[in-house]
């Protein structure tokens, strides 16, 4: 039987804060989605190599001005962080904290691939939570940064257990540590409690590394070991933060991630061996670029897709996510069959605050996306096009001026989200083709912008965008389609297709 060979990274795209479990032959993974909606993507695999998005935990988890981009700030870099995924007695659980809401959310479903998730909300921030569903029937969340706390939850994980455990569990190292331990993943295995964290030292190689604490008793005392400190030969970017999972053949693997600058934080799979009941990640202390497994070969499924917008119902493919909560009354893929129609809503003068920007991830080492926009429904002041989305954004757009007057603009963030036009070209057609090329090779992190009148002859416009991963957004660059109004709402733009190409 052929078996899967894993090449690291398993996805050269922004899939951070990964947490993986196995139920029978299937692996399931959740990751951070912050301000992208729907959120907390659930991915499925049979071999830890080929992953497919099968569900989301929520369409939106709050509905307020910030989540609707109506407060002038949004929830960039906030929203849902570092989700924990666990399974017990036929029920799947996902929990996360939201920095903007100062709340802790726990969701549950019996059908992880197709089910609706029920949620419970617990007051207070529980930073980077890790669920521990103990084999004695008791349930806990372990969370924090540096000072790690443990809190007991009810049997059904809907609330804090009255009178249950609620205390400081351990204190991470302080000396010469910039970022103290966080990103908890908790396990009960072979009579030990294992807690996985990352930390970021200020001495030595000064990169993120994976730490493990273990104890025979839940409340300690805990022993500590550094179990991985390697960068896969990539710019001293430590591969760390995540957890471990076993296979049906009882082999063990770690699923961690690595910072890759503008493309985001990308996941890797590493073999795990056991020495004196300590997990040892990697091969001789290093992240192997190639991992041979006993797991089955599977058909790869794309993380980012092309789309002809040919839908029977008004529900998009799971690969798409909105930037913040969408207004579902202002978009459609059925109003004009074969097209994504974006109606304008509240006025704005910046892509960062335009509702209903529809996005997918970018991928390395290089990728390209193109679309065609039909402009007859646009009103004066409307702006429709494609964006390389992060705080340091770049857009290629059609701008409607006075009736019948249009221009092709390439814009960047001129500061505080203000759109600065780099180049503007008069346009007289009815359809405009737009394209962005991305190059993340070796953190080159450049994007180039093009337009065409026929979809064949492409003309560069504007300048090279030097993409930067910034913590205010805390997300890799995304490709987005948008249409917003600066003067009056009620216009619309039709996108005939979205064509995506990844270049290896």
KEMAR-651273 format. One record per atom (N, C-alpha, C, O, CB): x, y, z. Coordinates in steps of 0.05 Angstrom, whole numbers, plus 5000, padded with zeros to 4 digits. Each point is the difference from the previous one (the first is absolute). Glycine has a CB too. Layout:
// residues N
XYZ...
This chain:
// residues 504
501749765000498350245000501750255000502050025015494449735009503050444959501450265000499450155026497749995010502150034940502150115060499750165024500850294995501550064981499349545048498150584987500350284995502850105009501049935021494150134985506150104977502550145007499450295004498950144983503849534990497950435051499450275007502450184994502349945008494549905028502750384951502050214995499350255016497850104998503249714956500950285062499550245016500750264985502150014987498749725054497550474962497550015015497849854986500149974975501350475044496649474995497849854987498250204985498749924981501549725055499650614973498650214986501650255002500750095022494849704988505250334968501650255000498050234999499850154981504249634995494450235046497950205002499450055029500949855018497150014938500550355050499550085027497949825013497650034997503550444991499949335027498349825015501349975028501349805005497049944953501450465059501650015025498549875023497649944999504550484985499449555038498849915026498549744996497849975009501950505007501549344970498749764993499649815024501749995018500350054936495849825046499449805020498749764986498050044986501550305052501749424965499249774984499249775019501349955020501750194942494849735031499249755014499549794979499950054976498050215062501949494972499249784982497649865012499949955024504849994960493350004999497749845007499749784980499350064977498350345045503049354986500149794981502250044980502350075008492849864997504450044969502250054980500350294992501850074985497449474999499050645025500050274991501450195020499649985024496149934951505950275014501250225015498450254995499150054978505549745020495050375024498650254998501850225011501349965021494249814982504450464985501750225008498450265002498350054982505749734998496550385040498850275002502350205001502349935009493649895016503650424966502150215001498750275005497650034999505449704970498850475036499150275006498950134975501149974978502350065059494450124966498950154978499450295005499550154982498549435004502250515039499950285008497650144988497749955007507250054997495650194977497950174989498849894974498450144987503950245034498449374971498949884976497549845007500049855020504550144959493450045006497449875005499149854975500150114978498750245056500149404969499749855024502849935013502050034986493749784996504250115043502549975015500449735012498349835001501450655008502849485001500949755011499649784979498449825004500650335043502649854932499749804979500649725011502049975014499150374951497349475027500549725006501149864975498650004979497849995057506049914965501249854977500249715007500349925023502250494963497349424993500149715003502149884983500650104978494549905032506249795000502149864985500049715009499149935021503750494975498249414986500549725008502949945003500849775007495050104969505950335018502949945000501850235011502449994998496749724964499650505050501550235011501450174979501350205006499349535035499150194934501350144977497950164984500450234994503249425005494350214993498050124982497550075016498749835012503149904949497650535040497950105017497850134984500650134979502749945058494249904971497750124987498350145021499549905021500549744943499250615029498150145018497349874998498949984978503750465017496349475028497449865000497950155015497649944997504949635000498250625020498050145015501250255013502550035000495049535009500950605003500850225018498449975026497849915000503550404961500049785060498649995026497850205002497949955012506349895009496150404967497950205000500150164974502150034987498250005064497450084942499850194978501050275010501650134987494649624991502750345044501050235015499649945029498149855007500850494956502849765055499649935028499050245017499149975022504449684973496750594994498850245012499050184978500949994977502149985064495150204966498950194980499850275013498050085012499449554965504850525020500150285011501450174980500949914979499149925069500350434958501250194981502849924992500850024977496350345042504549555001502749924994500249774981501549994981499950185064496949624960500049774983498850054972500449854981499349875060498850504957498950084974501750224986499150114980496349775038506950184993501750214989498750275000500550174983501749494988496150395049498550255001501050195022498850215004497349544979506150185031500950165022502650154993501250135018496749565013503050304944502550134992502549855008502250104994495450325011502149355007502449845007499749714992501949884989498850425049497049584966499649724995501349835021500850105021499150004930500349645043501349815019502549884988500749775006494850135014505950264964502549904988501949905022500450145020499150184941501649445035501849895019498849905026501449925018501950384963494049715021498649925024498249764993501049804989499250675030497249564987498249784993500849745014500750005023498650224933500549555029500549745012503049934997501149994978494249865011505950095034502849935001500449715009498449905017502850584993500849394979501249755012497949815010499949955025504150314987494449634971497949815008501149735008502149924990494750324980501849635049500749735009497849824991497650065003505050115037498149604948498149804990500449745015502249895002497850334952497749675056500149745014497549844995497950114991504950095045497349544969497849824995499749815024502049895010498750134940496949945059499549825022497149904999498150154999505450085029496249504973497349885003498150104979497750065006503149895042500150064927498250074978499650294995498550084982499349505027503650595006499650294997502750144994502049945013494050045019504050204949502350164994499750275014497850125001502949644954501550345055500150265014502150184988502249914994496249875048500950474954502050204992499750245020497750095005502249764946502350255059499950235017502150214990502049924988496449805051501150534966501950214995499250245016497850025011503049814942501150365050499550265012499950214979501249984978501049885064496350364963499950234982501050245015498950085021497249724954506150315015501250235013498250255000500050155020504449674967494150224992498350244999497549975018499050205010502649884944497549675050497649965016500649945030498250015017499549834942504950105047500749925027498349785010498950005022502650474987498149324974498449775006501249754990501850004983494250295015503149495013500949734994497749844989497849995012505750025024496949874940497849874986500549704998502349924995496950504978498849425032500249714997497749914982497750065005504549885041498549934932498149894981500049705000502049885006498550534965497249475023499849705000498249914977498150144993502749855057499949784939498349874980500549705000502249925008497950504963498049435019500449714997500949944971500849774995495850145041503250284946500749964972501950224992499250214992496449574998507050165011502050204996500150094971500850234994501949585043496550024944500250074972497650154989500350164982502549445013494950355016497650124989498250135021497950124993502349554971500450305061498250075022499950305005501850154993499049415026497150524995499850275012501249995028499549815015496450294957505750105034501450015026498350165020499250234994505349734982495149935047498850155023502250135016502249895004493949794997503450565009502150145014499250085028497650035007503950144949500549855061499850115027502150225003502149994988496149575031501150654996501850225004500650045029498250005017500050224942504449805048500950035027501550265002501850054983498649455024499050685012501350265001503049985006500949805012494850395005505850004973502850025006501849884978499249804987499650195061503550134948501949904980501449755011501050005022499650474960499549325002501549765006502049964977499549864981496549925045506350354977501950024978501149734991500849835016500550625001498649504956501149754988499149765016501749865011502250394972493549695018499049785017500649734988499949964976496550355041504149505001500249724993498049845016500250005025504750064962493349795000498249835014501349755009501649884984494650314990503349725050500949745010497549855010498950075021505750124992494649614972497749845007501149755013500749804987496450384975503149825065501449795014498549744999497649994995504350365036499649434973498849734998498549935026498849785001504850094968496450315051498449955024497350144999498550025020505749935005495150164951497450134996500050305005498050134996500049445016504250544998500150285005501350154977501749904985498650015065498950344947500850164977501250275009499250125019497249674953505750295013501550245008500750164976500149904977501749875063498750494964501450174980502550115014499950105022495750024954506649865009502650095010500850234981500049974976501449575043499450694992500250244984502050205013500749975023494649964959505450275002501750215010502550044985500749854981497550065063503350304963502650074989501950055023499750195015498150014944504249625043501950025022499049875026501049805008500750624971496349705032498749885023497649854990498150114990503450265042498649374971498049824987498049915022500749905021502749944945494150205027497849935018498449764991500049934976499750565037498949385005498249784994497350065012499850105023504149574976494050274986497350055009498349764993500149904977500450605018498049405024498349774995497450084988498850215007503349555031497050084943497550054986497949785007500849795010501750444952495049835033497949805006500249764982501650004980495450375034501549434992500149754985499450044971501249864982497549895059499450434953499350054972501550234987499450084978496149745033506450295004501850214990498450254992500850144981502449525004494750405029498450244994500650235019499150234995497449484986504950245042500450215020502349925017501149774999494050355001505850065017502049955021498749825021497750055009504750394982499049365018499049825021499950155027502050095010499949514966495750435036499850135026501749865021499849755003495650414985506449985025501749895020502249824990501449875015494850155014504249984944502049834988502850135001500350225010496249594960505450045020502850104999500250264984498950024978502749515026499750675008500450264987502450125013499750135021495349934968507349914999502550095013502350034981499849924976498749855065503650364968502550004986501249724999500249875020500650614994499949434961501049734997503049995000501249835013494750064961505450295011502950015000500850284989498550144988501949365005502150575013501250254990502349934981501849865007496950385036501049884933502149954980502650155007500050185017496549754949505649995020502650135004499850304994498550094982503849485006499250595028500150294996502750094990500250194984496449865051505549834974502750094994500649974971499949794988501550105058499450334941500850014972497949904981500649914979504050025037492950104992497749924983498550244992499150165017500649395006500050504951498450224990497049945001498550145013505349994957495449665016497249915001500049755017501049794993497950404962499849835069499849775018498049804989498650054981502750245058498749474974498449784989497150074994498750145016504449555009495950224953497250034992499449794979501749854992498450655019497449504980499149814979499749725011501249814988501150474979496249695054499949745014498549794983497950054988502250195056501149524956498749754990500449795022502349945007498550184943497049775060500149835024499149724993498149964985501150445044502249404983499549724995500349835026501650085017499949984935497049735050500549805021500749744985498449884986498350335047505949704971501049774986501849845018501750115014498150134943499749505044501849815015500550095028502249985010499949914947495850215056500350085028501250275005500450085023500049454986500350624969501150275003498150204989498549954981506249865016495350435014498950234988502250154985502150065011494349985026503150014937502050144984498850274991497750014990504349554994499550655020499250274991502050104981502450035007495250065037501649984932501750104979499650314998497850105000502149464975502450585023500050294997502150094981501849844992496450215055501750204945502350134987501250215019498650095018499549834936504450155042501150235013502150124981500849874981498549945065501550444959501750144982502350125016499650215013496649894955506249785032502250105016501250254988499950054976501049485039500450625003501550244991503049954998501550194994494950095028504449484983502949934998500249774981498049894990503050275057501549764947500549774982499150074972500550224989499049465049499050134949499150054973497650194998499350094978502549465010496950505035497850205002497849944980499150174985504250175030495849414985497749924983498049845017500649895021502350114937494649995032497949855013500849715002501249884982495350445001502849555040500749725004497749865015498450135013506549984987495049634997497949845012500949895027502249895003496149984951499950175066500549925027498049795009497650024991504450435020498849365005498149815012500349995030502349995010497849744948497750285056499949955029498549745005498149944985502050565026500849355009498649755006499949965030501750095015499749714941496550055052499649945028498249765003498349964983502450525030499749365008498249785005497450105013498049865000505949835005496250555006497750125013499150244985501750164991499849675054495950204951499050224984500950275011500850184984495249555005504150315037500750265011503050025006500850195014494649845005506149784972502950015002501149875025498649885015501250544959502949625030501850174985500749904972499949764995502050385049498950044938500649934972503050024995501450185010494149984977505549654997502750014989499850144972497950004988503549575037500950534967500150164975502349914982502249955009495850445015501449594949502049944981499550174974497850054993502849485026501650554968499950114973499949764981501949845000500650605013495449534971499749764984500450064970500149814985496850015050503350434957500750064972501050294999498850185011497849494971505650365004501150274995501450004973502449954998498250145052497849964929501149994973498350184982497750065005504049465002499650564970498650194982499749904972499350154982502650215046498549384967499749884973501850154980499450004976495949865035506950264999501850154983498850254988500950094979501149485010496150555025498650234989500150245018498450035018498549664958505150485020500250275012499650005030499050205011499349984946502649615057499849995029497250025010499550105022505050104980493649714982497249995008499449735013499949804986498750534977501049675063499649755014497449864992497950124999504850065038497549564959497649834996499049925027501349845014500349994941496150275053499049965028497150075002498950134982505749965036494249835003497250055008498149814985499650024976501550465033497849355007498149804990500049765019500850035023500050124930498349635037499749765018500849754985501350014979495150225046502849554987500849734989497449844995497950055012506649975013495849784958497849834993501149734992502249984989494950414996501449395021500949744992498549904976497950114993503349795054499949904940498749884976498749735008500449915023503050314947495049675013498849735006502249795005499449805014496650324959506449925016502249815005501750085024502149885005498050034946499050285064501250085026502750154995501750015018496149605004502650504954502250194996499050275010497750064999504249674961500050445048499450265010501250224983502249974989497549845057498850414951501050234984499350265015498050015015501549734942502150465039499450275009499150174976501249974979502149985060494850224965499150194980500450285012498650085018498049604961505450465010500950265010499950204977499249934978503849855057497850474971500050194978502550175001501550015021493550004978505550144979502450174998499250274988498450004981504649595014498150625015499650274988501450014973502349934998497350285048498949874934501250034973499450284989499450034976500149485016500850695025499750284992497350054986498049915011507050114984495050114982497550114990497949794993497650065000505050314983498249395010498049794993498649905025497849894998504949984962498550175063498749925025501549785014502449974997493350164983502849735037501149795017499149734989497749944998502450375043501949524953499549764984500549755015502049985016499250284943497149535038500349765017502049794989500449984975494850105038506049785005501849794994499349755017498850025021504950324968497049425000499649755014502749875006501649984982493849964995505049975047502549895009499649735014498049975014504050494990499849354993499749755015500650055029501650175008499749574951497550095058500450025029500849725009498649804994498050585012505549605009500849755014499950065030499750225009503349634952497249945055499850025029502549895013500949774994494150195003506250205020502449925015499650065029499750235008503349854952496949715057499550035029497550155005499850175018505149824990493049954976497450125002500050304994498150145008500849525026503150444952500050274990499649994969501249834987501950335051495250014951499850024971502450134988501050215009494049814995506149864975502350114985499150064972499249824985504149925043496650524965498950094975502350044979502150115007494150115017503349684952502050034978501949774999499749805013499850694992502649554979502149814996502750125009500950204988496649584974503650115059502550115012499850305005501950154995500749504980495150435035499650285008499350194977499750245005503549675030496549984941499450174977497249934988499049795005506050254986494050164994497549954986500749884973501350124984496450275039501449364971500649884975498450124977497550035004503749555020500050494954498450104977498249794988497950074988505850255003497149435011498449774990499449815022501849935015500350124939495449865048499249815021498549774987498050044987501750335048501449394967498749764990498149895021500649995024503449904948493650045019497949905019499049734991500649904978498150585033499749405006498549764993497150074993498349824997504649915033496550524968497350104995499349984970501850014983498550295057497149684954499349964972500450244982499950235009496849445007503750284959500150214980497150104995498149845001506049964977495650465018497450114996500150214977502250094993496649835055498950144941499950204979500350285012498450075018498749634954504850465020500350275011497650174994498949994978506149975018494250205023497850194996501150285003501550065019495149614998502750514965501250275001499050165024497649985008502850014943501450165061499250185022498850264989498250115011505549705018497450284948499150244986499049914973501349844986501950475039494449784967498749904976499450224980499750235008498449395019501750304948498750174980497049975003499149805011504950164957494550235022497149995003498750144977500550234994499949765056497849864936498450124979497450135010498550114985503549554984497650325057497650105014497449894987498050134997504550295014497749324983497749864989498849835022500749765004501350234949496150125062498949875024496949974997498750184988505050025040495349584981497149955000498650155022497750084998503049484981500750495043498950145023501950215009502450004992495049605022501750585003501750235007501849935023499950125022496550204962505349495012502049925020502649944986500249844982496249975048505750334979502649984987501649755008499449885021500650624978501949434985501949795007501450075027500450235006500249654945500149915064501150045026502850135000500950095020496649514994503750414963502650134998499950315004502050125006499449514963496250485026499750295003499350085028498649865015499850164938502750215056499350125025499750314996501450114984501049525042495750484988499650295000501950145019500849895021494450044966505650315006501650175018498050135020498650194993505049904972496349805059498050085021497249894992499749864979503050565032495349655005497349894995498950124974500250244995499049715054499749884933498850114976497250115005498749935020504049744953496450495009497150074998498949824979500450054976500350445039497949304993499149794981497950104981499349864981501849815053497750574971498150114981501450154977498650084982498249955055505849994964501450164980501949844982501650124986498150265046500049364968501649844981498349774990498149915014506250215009496449784954498549774989501649874978501450134985494250105026504149504987501049854977497749884984500449844982503850065043493450184982497649904985498450224987498449954982501449675050500650634978498550224988500650034970498250054985501950195060502449734948500849984972501649744998502450005007497650514985498849274999501349745000502850024986500350124980495249665020506450085013502750004989501750245007502250034989496049704975500850435054501550245008499750045031498049935012501250284942502949905057499950115027499250294998501450174989502149515029494150394993499150285000500450115027498949905020497750014944504950315038500450145025498750274998500850184984503649585024493550285008498750265003501550175020501249895019494349914969504550465008501350175020498150055024497549994997505150244966498649825060498550055024500950265013500150214986499349305021501350495019500850245013502450134987501849864989496549955054501850454956502250154987502649975015500049985025496750354957505549665004502650005011502050114980499350024976499649585053503550464980502050104981502549825001502150084991496150395014501549295007502449835003499149714997498049915011504350425018499349514957499549724997500049865027498749795004503450224951499450105065500149875026497450015015499649855019505250284983493350044989497550035014497649954981497850085005504350245027498549564945497949934981498849735007501449805002501050464962495049735040498749755006499849824975500250104978497250135059502449514969499649804979502449984981499649974976495550125027507349945008502449934984500449705004500349905022501850564984497849404971500049705000502849914995501350084980494049905004505849855034502949944999500649705000498449835008502350595016501649524965501349745004503050065007501050224998495849554969504550025043502850025007501750034975499249954977500049775063503250384964502149984980501749755007499949905022500250614969501549404990501849775004502850064988500250144980495849545020506050205014502750014989500649754985498549805001502950505037500849704947501950234999499150234983500950235004502649445001494650284977498950224983497249924991499449774996505350374990493650065010497349954990499050254986501250215001498049465036498650294949498950214984496949975000499049785000505250254971494450195028497150004999499150214981501150224998498649625049498250094938498850204982497049985000498849795007505350184964494650255021497150014999499250194978501750144989497949765060497850104945499050204981497550125013498349865011503549884948498150535039497850155012498450134979501050144982501749945059494649884960498250154983499050245015499049975023499649604952501550665013499850255015497550164995499750225011505249794988493249884986497650154992498250085023498550194999501749584958500050075065498350065024501250185020498850065021499349504972504450545002501350175019499050285000499350114978504849605017495850425028499250285002502550185005502149905008493449955011504250404975502350185005501049985028498550005020499750314946504549665037501249975026500549715008501349955020496650464993501049404971500449715007502949924993501250104981493949815011505949895023502649894996499849705001499249885020503150535000498449464958499849704999502649884989501250124982493849925011505849745018502449884990501149785017498549845013502550584966501749565022501449795014502150125018501250204994498049484968501150195062501950115020501949785009499249775003497350565011506049754990501949855017499750115028500950225006502449694955495349935056499050115025501749935024500449775007495150194974505650255030501250015027499950295007499050164984504049425010498150515028500050285005501550164978499150214992500749695058502549994942501450124977498949894974501349864985502850185043493450034966498549894977500950124974501350214999494849715031503249954949500150114973497549924985499149775002506050204998493750224985497649944985500450064970501550184993495749915048501449764942499750064972496950014996498649815005505949974980494550455005497150045001499150174977501550134986498649845064497350014945498650184982498650215017498549935018501049714946500950615031498850225015498050154982500750094979503449955051493449984980498050154985500150295008499750075023497449524974503250594983499950295005497350114993498049885008506950154982495150184995497450104990498749804982501449834989500350655014495749534993498649794983501549954974500550194984495249945037505049624975501349914975503050045001501349934980494650194997505249985044502950045002501249805021499149975022500450524966502649375003501249795017503150024998501150104980494949605014505350215027502949984999500949745013498649885016501850624985501949404990501449785013502050115019501850154992497549544968500550245066501850115020501549785014498949785005498050605002505649674999501549835019500550175024501150224998501049504965497150175061500250155025501449855021500149755000495750484989505349915030501349885024499050155025498750204998505549664974496650035051499350145025501950235004502449975004495949605016500650674979501650245004500350085029501050215006497549944949500549685063500150065028497250015012498250134990506050125004495449605029497550005014497749894982497750085003503850305025499249454953498049884982499350184977498449924983499949845056502950484959499350184978501149904974502349934998497850465034498149594948500849904974501650214984498950214994497149485006506450244994501750184984500249894972500949774996501850375044496450024940500049914972502850034989501250224999494049914995506049654998502750004988499950064971501750154989499749525045496650224952499750064971497049974993498649835011506150014979494450344993497249994991500050034969501350174989497050035055500149624943500049994971497150014991498349855010506049884988495050454983497350024990499249744986501649884985499050625009496949425011499049754989497350054987498350145012504249585023497050174941497650054986498349754993498050024987504350384995498649375027498549754993497849945019499350175017504849664964494749945016497849915017500849775019498749955020498150194944505449735029501149785017502950065003501450074981495249595003504450305040502950045005501149755014498849905019500650604984502849404987501449775011502250105018501550184994497449544965501250155065502050095020501649765010498949775000498050605014505649674992501749785009502050105020501150224999498449554957501150055064502250055019501849755000499149785003498050535026505549744968502049795003501450035027500950225007499849764942499549805066501350005026502649824998499949794988495650285036506650034989502549845001501050005029500950215010500249904942498749665061500949975028502649855002500949935022494350094993506049914963502449835000502250135017500750234996498149604958502150015066502250095017499450275013501750175005501549584967494250305035499050245012500650254983500450225010500349575034499350174929500150244982497650185005500350245002502349494964495050155036497650135008499350254983499850225010501149625036498850114928499350214982497449934986499449774994505450344999493650095001497649974984500050204977500950235004496549615036501750084937499950174976497150004990498649805002506350104987494350324999497250054993499850064970501650144988497550045059498749714941499650014972497150044993498249935015505949784978495450414983497350004990500149934970502150014987496550345047499149584955499849934972497350084990498050005015505349624990496550444969497550064987498849754987497650004994503950474999500149325004499049764986500649755015499349784990501250464967500949775066500749765015502449864989500749785010494650175001506050164969502449874987502450185003502149915009494949854959502850495023502350185001499850165026498350165004501849884945501849895069500050125027501950245001502349994990496649565030500250664993501650245003500550055030498250015016499950184941504549855051500550065028499050275007499950184984504149535015495250325026499050255010501050055028500249815016495750164954504850275037500950075027502949925004501750034983493749915033505149955007502849925007500049735015497849905008503550594995501049415001500349755016499250055029500850205012502949654958494649985040499350015028501949825016500149764995495050334994506350035030501849855017498449925025499550165018504750084965494949515017498149915020501349955027502349895002495049904962501450295057501049975027497849875018497750085000505350324994497949405021498249885020500150175025502150025012498649514969497150595026499950175023498149895021498049884993503250524979499449655053498549885022497350135004498349895014505949995007495350364968497450125003497849844985497749995008504550454997498649424973498249814987500549715008498249845001501550484961502949625044500749735009499149784982499349785009500550405037500349884928499049804980501750034975500750234993494649785026505249774967501450014975498350154979497550035003504949555008498950504968498550154978497949824988500449764995503750514996493649855004497849874987499350144974500650244996497649625048500649994938499050114975497050065005498549835009504949914962495750515022497350075005498750124976501250154984499949915063496349894950498350144980498250195015498949945021501249664947499650655022498550205015498550184981500550034977502949955059494650154976498550224987498850175023498449915015500549814943502050535043498950185021499450284989501050074979501649675055495850404980499150264992501350225016500349975025495349844961505250405001501150235015498050245000500350185016504349674971493450154995498150224998497249935005498650145015504450064952496049575022497349925003499849694998501349894983497050554998500149445035499649714999498049934979498550184990502749785058498649794945498149914980501149904974498549884984498550435037505549734974501349894976500749715003499849895022501950564967499249434990501049725002502149964978500250144980495349705038506149954987502049914980499749704998499549865020503750524991497249524965499849714995502849894993501350104982493949955002505649745031502549864995499349744986498649835011503650385030498849764935499349774983501449755009498949784997500350534965503349715048501549775010502250095018500650245002498349514956502350065055502550035015501849784992499449765006498350475033504549834948501949794991502650025016501250225003496849794951502849775057502349995018502049804990499349794991497850345048505449944963502249834992502250015021500850215009498149854942501949705058502449995018502349914984499849814984497450095056505150234964502449934985502149895020500850135019498350234946501749395030502049875018502850084994501949915013495049704991
